[in-house]
Amino acid sequence: MSPDWSAQVGQAPRSASTRLGRRSTRRPRLTAYGRAGPRAVVETVRATSYPVAVAVVDQALRLRIATAPQLAAALKLFTGRPGISSARRAVLFGDARSESVGESRLQVLLADLGLPAPLPQAEIRDPGGSLVARVDFLFTQYGVIVEFDGDVKYGDGGGQALIAEKVREDRLRDLGYQIVRVRWPDVAHPSNLLARIHRAIGRAQPASIAGHVTAIAQ
């Protein structure tokens, strides 16, 4: 029997780590018991909802449990079986650059809202080439950053982590970016989130943005 990974990635995470002075939800560890690999991943995503399936695929890709070609080959083993259409969509949409369940779910939601595909894990640099931040999603054509904030604990970072986050965001805004932060409750209200993103696009002036962006390969 394949492991039940969907139960591990279908709920909002409860812990987080701080990276570059930012809050980021840690992806639950995906551990396989028994048969592992591409077939087990496909068996799992066939039995769950599309958003959760994408989170499972993202994690499998990120942890190198399976590659995209391996998952595509495994899909053929289940042609005509229940859930295969949703599984195929999830495999095609999956992205190893998603670093948390929240990011996976948010990327699905952004696509469902009809927005253009953002650049995941974009590295934003100042005019001198120094790294300012790596952000969850960047709409490069608009100069709008969308970041997922899970339920976080700053632990030993405490106030210092909050200060670092504030400094990071101030530097991004100083370069000309608009920032939209998303939490789990926002995912349940997509129309409100879309309105916030549209307002950020309306405020943005992409032609005036300083510095440049580098991308992480998938």
C-alpha positions in Angstrom: 0.0 0.0 0.0 1.4 3.4 -0.9 1.9 6.0 1.9 -0.8 8.5 2.6 1.1 11.7 1.8 -2.0 13.7 1.1 -2.9 13.7 4.8 0.5 15.3 5.5 0.2 18.1 3.0 -3.5 18.9 3.0 -3.6 20.9 6.2 -2.1 24.3 7.1 1.4 23.8 8.6 1.9 24.7 12.2 5.6 25.7 12.3 7.9 27.9 10.3 11.5 28.9 9.8 13.0 32.3 9.2 14.9 32.8 6.0 16.6 36.0 5.0 14.7 37.8 7.6 11.4 36.6 6.3 8.6 34.3 7.5 8.2 31.2 5.5 6.0 28.1 6.2 8.0 24.9 6.4 6.7 22.1 4.2 5.8 19.0 6.2 8.3 16.2 5.8 7.1 13.7 3.1 8.1 10.2 4.2 7.2 7.1 2.3 6.6 3.8 4.0 6.6 0.7 1.8 6.7 1.4 -2.0 8.1 4.8 -2.7 8.9 6.7 -5.9 6.9 7.9 -8.9 4.2 5.3 -8.8 3.4 5.9 -5.1 3.2 9.6 -5.8 0.7 9.1 -8.6 -1.3 6.7 -6.5 -1.5 9.3 -3.8 -2.5 12.2 -6.0 -5.2 10.2 -7.8 -7.0 9.9 -4.5 -7.1 13.5 -3.3 -8.2 17.0 -4.5 -6.3 18.9 -7.1 -4.9 21.6 -4.8 -3.6 18.9 -2.4 -2.3 16.8 -5.3 -0.2 19.8 -6.5 1.3 20.1 -3.0 2.2 16.4 -3.0 3.8 16.7 -6.5 5.7 19.8 -5.6 7.2 18.1 -2.5 8.0 14.9 -4.4 9.9 17.0 -7.0 11.6 19.2 -4.4 12.8 16.2 -2.4 13.8 14.3 -5.5 11.5 11.4 -4.8 10.6 11.6 -8.4 11.4 13.6 -11.5 8.8 15.1 -13.8 9.5 12.6 -16.6 9.3 9.7 -14.1 5.9 11.0 -12.9 4.7 11.3 -16.5 5.7 7.7 -17.1 4.0 6.6 -13.9 0.7 8.3 -15.0 0.6 5.9 -18.0 0.2 3.0 -15.6 -3.1 4.3 -14.5 -4.7 5.3 -17.8 -8.5 5.3 -17.5 -8.4 4.8 -13.7 -10.4 7.1 -11.3 -8.6 10.4 -10.5 -6.1 10.2 -13.4 -7.2 13.4 -15.0 -6.7 15.4 -11.8 -3.4 13.6 -11.2 -2.2 14.5 -14.7 -3.1 18.2 -14.2 -1.2 18.2 -10.9 1.9 16.6 -12.5 1.9 19.1 -15.3 1.5 22.0 -12.9 3.9 20.8 -10.2 6.9 22.9 -9.4 9.9 21.9 -7.3 10.5 25.5 -6.4 7.5 25.6 -4.1 8.9 25.5 -0.6 5.7 25.0 1.5 2.2 23.7 1.3 1.0 27.3 1.5 3.1 28.2 -1.5 1.7 25.3 -3.5 -1.8 26.1 -2.6 -1.3 29.8 -3.4 0.2 29.0 -6.8 -2.8 27.0 -7.7 -5.1 29.8 -6.5 -3.3 32.4 -8.5 -3.7 30.3 -11.7 -7.4 29.7 -10.9 -7.9 33.4 -10.5 -6.8 33.9 -14.1 -3.6 35.7 -13.3 -0.4 35.3 -15.4 2.1 32.8 -14.1 4.3 34.5 -11.5 8.0 33.7 -11.2 8.6 31.5 -8.1 11.5 32.1 -5.8 12.6 35.2 -7.6 15.9 36.6 -6.4 15.7 40.4 -6.3 18.9 42.3 -6.4 19.7 46.0 -5.9 21.4 48.1 -8.6 24.8 47.0 -7.2 24.0 43.3 -7.7 23.6 42.5 -4.0 20.8 40.1 -3.0 18.0 41.9 -1.3 15.5 39.0 -0.9 14.2 35.8 -2.4 10.5 36.1 -2.7 7.8 33.5 -3.1 6.2 34.9 -6.2 6.9 37.8 -8.4 4.8 39.2 -11.2 7.7 40.6 -13.1 5.5 42.5 -15.7 3.8 44.4 -12.9 6.5 44.7 -10.2 4.2 43.0 -7.7 5.4 40.5 -5.1 3.0 38.0 -3.5 4.3 36.2 -0.4 2.6 33.5 1.7 2.8 33.9 5.4 1.8 30.8 7.4 1.1 30.6 11.1 4.6 31.3 12.4 6.6 31.1 15.5 9.7 33.3 15.7 11.3 31.2 18.4 14.7 32.5 19.4 14.5 35.1 16.7 11.8 37.1 18.5 11.9 40.8 18.0 15.0 40.6 15.9 13.2 38.5 13.3 10.4 41.0 13.1 12.9 43.8 12.7 14.8 41.9 9.9 11.5 41.3 8.1 10.6 45.0 8.3 14.0 45.9 6.9 13.7 43.4 4.1 10.3 44.7 3.1 11.4 48.3 3.3 14.3 47.5 0.9 11.9 45.9 -1.5 9.5 48.8 -1.5 12.4 51.2 -1.8 13.3 49.4 -5.1 9.8 50.1 -6.3 8.0 46.8 -5.6 4.4 46.4 -4.3 4.0 43.6 -1.8 0.9 41.5 -1.1 1.0 39.1 1.9 -1.3 36.1 2.0 -2.3 34.0 5.0 -4.3 30.8 5.2 -7.6 32.7 5.8 -7.0 34.7 2.6 -6.9 31.5 0.6 -10.5 30.9 1.6 -11.6 34.3 0.1 -10.2 34.3 -3.4 -12.2 37.3 -4.6 -10.9 39.5 -1.9 -7.3 38.3 -2.6 -7.7 39.0 -6.3 -9.0 42.5 -5.5 -5.9 43.2 -3.3 -3.6 42.0 -6.1 -5.4 44.2 -8.6 -5.0 47.2 -6.3 -1.3 46.5 -6.0 -1.0 46.2 -9.8 -2.8 49.6 -10.0 -0.3 51.2 -7.6 2.8 49.6 -9.2 5.1 51.5 -11.6 7.2 48.7 -13.1 9.2 51.1 -15.3 10.6 52.8 -12.3 11.8 49.6 -10.5 15.5 49.6 -9.6 17.9 46.7 -9.6 17.2 43.4 -11.4 15.8 39.9 -10.9 17.5 36.5 -11.2 15.5 33.2 -11.3 16.1 29.8 -9.7 15.9 27.0 -12.3 13.1 24.5 -11.7 
